[in-house]
Amino acid sequence: MSDPHIHGSHPEIAKRLKRAEGHLHSVVEMIEAGRPYLDIAQQLHAVEAATAKAKRTLIHDPLNDCLDHVVGAIPRADRGPIDEFKAITKYM
């Protein structure tokens, strides 16, 4: 078994996913209760948004840390391409 990979953002990611889990549980209950489609769609949207944000954070934060570790202390004037790459990963 490999060593656990724990990042500082993991508690926030877990919190977000638990919230999504609660929304998803609500969706199941709403379907079983015959709630209106609009209400169900809104809850599903909340689940999707929460899981998408969790995924982005899970990918983005360690990626930034790895880039910073690999490139080390580069003068601010030379960091343009690295900073641009880090910024674009927010849209993954």
Residue pairs with C-beta under 8 A, 6 or more apart in sequence:
5 62
7 61
7 62
7 65
8 61
9 57
9 58
9 61
12 57
13 54
13 57
13 58
16 50
16 51
16 53
16 54
16 57
17 50
17 51
17 54
19 50
20 46
20 47
20 50
20 51
20 54
23 43
23 46
23 47
23 50
24 47
26 43
27 40
27 43
27 44
27 47
30 39
30 40
30 43
31 40
56 90
56 92
59 89
59 92
60 89
60 90
60 92
63 86
63 89
64 86
64 89
67 82
67 85
67 86
71 79
71 82
74 82
